Amino acid sequence: MRMKSRILSTGLGLVLGLAAVTAAHAQSGTLQKIKETGTITLGYRESSAPFSYLDDNQKPIGYAMDICNRVVDAVKKELNLPNLKVELTPVTSATRIPLMANGTVDLECGSTTNNVARQQQVSFTNTHFLTASIFVGKKSANLHKIDDLKGKTVASTAGSTNIGQLDKVNAERKLGITVVPVKDHAEGILMVETGRAAAFVMDDVIIAGLVASAKDPAIFALGDEAFSKPEPYGVMLRKDDPSFKALVDKTTATFFKTEGPAVYAKWFTKPIPPKNVNMNLPLSPAMKKAMENPSDNPDPASYGS
């Protein structure tokens, strides 16, 4: 009986030990940090509408912020911390990866492209947006396909990937386009508005925002053909933190399959604060497919259309 009791005791000890290891693993890395501090820190952008930007009260809002807030709710439930404190830290294109890597922010809620190079430094959760390089012209010019730009003057922002894509297509198709580099996006859309360029090439979401904010949005029309495959945006989190990533991936996958299309429509097809601008950017077939099959794949070719 004594031997049997010792065996049972040893077995129970092993079970409890395994349970303790499992619990410790579940709360390792970011989850452990959050539990110990009672705080989760979200990195946000100040002017990346409609993903993450400041409203009239200087409060960060947007599509990516909504996604991050769902993750916050999941963390509260996972760690049994109903009073979890949420700290908000502004980030920029230059600071977002360093602040993630050094532990300052736990989630980066913005418009960060998920690519292979960045995955060497950080991780991403499931794709929340796909952006492609397109053109915008005047509706009266009746420009729909890239070949319609043949022999015309086309602007794009200097130093951007977009102008490189424009140059490449121009050379490959022998279109004879006169490519004009501009200092910023505002100058590009102004060139189209004033007739100094037939079109402006940039990320579709940036063009949508520029058109929506223009004096007369009705004079513009977006092209039907892209210069690039869709590149994925994702919420960024720290690399090599499997327990936190698993929770974030599960949360965002559920979000996209249930609320995703409605929340997308809220930010991209309806007037948004503070100026009630409408991006007029409906859910694309590729993004619809990405929501139905959530993935953190950085390869644009994997998303198709």
N, C-alpha and C positions, 0 to 999 in steps of 0.2 A: 504493500500500500504506500509505503514511504517513497519507493522508487517511482511508482505511478504518479504520485503527487508531484515529485520533482520534475518528471517529464511534462506533466500538465503545466506546471509553473514555468518551465523553460519555454514551452510552446506559446504560452500566453505572453511571456516576455518578448518573444520574437515577433508576435503579431503586433503588440503595442509598439515595439521598436520600429517595425516597418511602417506602422501608421504615423509615427512621429516623423520618420524620414519623409514620407509622402507629404505630410502637412508642411514640413519645412520646405520641401521642394516647391509646393504650390504657392508658398509665400516668399520665394526667393526673389532676388533682383529688385525690380521696380515695385512689385507687390509688397515685398518686405519693407522697402523704403517708405512706401505709402502708409502701411500699417503702423510703422514705428513713429512716423511724424504726424499722422492723422491728416495729411495734406497731399493733394495731387496737383501738379503744376502743368497748366496748358500754355503752350506757346501760340501766339496769335499774330496775324498780320494786321497792320493798321489801315491798309488801303488796297487790299486784294479782293475787291468786290467781284462776285457775290459770295466768295468762299469764306473770307474772314476780313472784317473791316470794322471801323468804329461808327456807331450811330450818333445821333445828335447829343446823346448823353455821355459820349466817349466810352461806351460799352461795346466790347467786341461781339459782333453778330455775324451770321452767315451760314451758308450750306455746310462748310467744314466744321464750324462751331457746333451746329446741330448734331453732327455725327460724333464729335468728341464728347458732347454732353450725354449721349447715349452710352458711351464707354464709361463715363463717370458714374452713371447709374448702375452699370454692371459691376464696377469696382466696389461701390458701396454695398451691393448685395453679396458679392464674393467674400469680402472681408468683414461683413457685418458691421459696417461703419456708416450708419444713417446720417451722422453729422459730419461726414467727411468735408474738410475745407478745400475749396477750389481756389488756387492762386493763379492769376493771369499774368503772363510775362510776354511783352512784345518782342518779336523776332523779325529779322530782315533776311534777305537772300544771303547776305554774307555771314550772319550770326546763327542761323537756324541749326545747321549741322554741328558746329562747335558746342552750342548750348545744349543740344541733345546728347552729344557724346560725353560731355563733362558732368551730366546729371542735373543740370539746372532745370530743364523742362522734361516732363514725362511723355507728353504727346505734343506734336506740332500740327496745329490745325490751320491749314492754309491751302496753297496751290503749288505744292512741291512735286516736281516730276520724279517719278520712280524710274531710275535707270540702273544699269549694271554697275556703273562706276560708283554711284551713291550707295548701292547695296554693299559695297566693300566697307563702308563706314557706319551705316545705319540700317534699320529695317523699315519696312512699310507694311501697312495692313492692306486690306482689299481695295482695289481701285475705286475711287469715287467720281472720277471725271476723265474723259478722253479728249485731248485737244489736238487739233491738226492745223497745219498752215494753209490758210485759204486766202482768197482775195475779195475785196469789196470795191464796187464801182457804182456809178450812177444808174438808177433804174432805167433811165431814158436811153442809156448806151446799149442796153440789151446784151450784156456780157454774162455768159453762163459757164462756159468751159474754158480751160486754160488756153486752148488754141484760139479762142476769141480775142486773146490779148496780142496776137501776132502783129508785129510792127508798131505797137503802141508804147507809150511811156508809162512805166509802172514803178511805183515807189515802194520802198521797204526800209525798215529801221536799220541804220548802220550798226554793224557789230552783232546783229542778231543771227540766230540759226536760220531764220526765215529768208533773209536776203541770200544766204548761201544756197538754200533750196531753190529759190527763184532763179539764180544764176545757173544752177545745174540743169534745171528743166529747160531753161531758155537755150542753153547750148545743145542739149540732147535732142530737142525737137526743132532746132534751127528756126526759132520763132522771130528772131530779129527784134526782140524787145529792148527798148532803151531803159536800163535799170537805173533808178535814181535813189541813192542812199539819203535818208533823212535823219535828223538828229534824234527825233523821238516820235512816238505814235501819234501824238496830237498833230504834228506837222504833216504826217502821212495822210491822215484823213482830211486835213485841210486842203492838201493838194488835189485830192479827188473832188472835194466840194467846190473848189474854185476852177476846176477844169485844167489844172496844170499837169495832172496825171490821170490816166484812164482808170487806174486801179491802185490799191494799196494792199500789200501782202503782209500778213501777220497771223498769230494764233487766233483761231475762230472766236474764242471766248473774249479776247481783248477787242477784236473787231466788233463783236456784239455790244460790248460796253460802250465803245466809242460811238457807234451808230445810235444807241439808245440815248446817249447824252448830247447828241448833236442838236443844232438849232431846229433842223427839219429832218427827222429820221426817215420820213417817207420818201426822200429823194434817193436813198441808197438801196442797193440790192447785193446780197452776198452770192459769191460764185457757187456753183454746184459741184466743183471738182477740187480736190485737195492737192497740195504740193507734197504732202507727207502722209505717212501712215499715222493713225491716232496714237499719241503718246500718253501714258497713264499718269494721273495725279493720285497721290495717296497720303493718308495721315501717317506721319513719320513717328517711329519709336526707336528705342535703343536696340543695338545689335546684340546678338547672343543672349537674349532674355526670353527663353522659350515659354515659360509659364505665363508671363504677361502678354506675349504675342498671341498665345493660344486663346486667351480670354478676349483680347481685342479683335482677333480674327473671327471668333465665334459671334461676338456682338455685332460687328459690322456686317457679317454675312446675313444674319437674321434681319438686321435693319434694311439692307438692300432688297431682300426678298419680300419684305412686308411693307415698310414705310417708304422705301427708297424713291419710287417714282413720284409719289405725292410730295415728298420733301424737295425733290429736284424741281418739280413744277413750281413750287412755292418761290424758289429763288431764281429760276431761269425763265419762267414764262408769265410771271405776274409782277406788278409794280412792287418794288422793294424800297424800304426806307434808306436814307432820310429824304430823298428827292422823288420817290415814287417812279423811279426809272424801271422800265421793263427790258430785260436782256433779249427777249424774243428768241430764245435758243432752246427749242424743244428737244426732248430726249432723242438722241440718235439711235439708229438700229444697233450700232456697235456698243453703245453705253447700255442699252436695254439688255443686250446679251451679256454684258459684263455684270450687270446687277443680278441676272438670273443664274450666272455661274461665277460667283465671287472668286477673285484671284489677286495675288500680289505680283503677278508675272511682270517683269520690267520690259519684256520684248513687245514692241508695238505690233509685230506681225501676228501675235497670238490673239489679238482682239478682233481682227477682221472687220466686217461690217454686215 
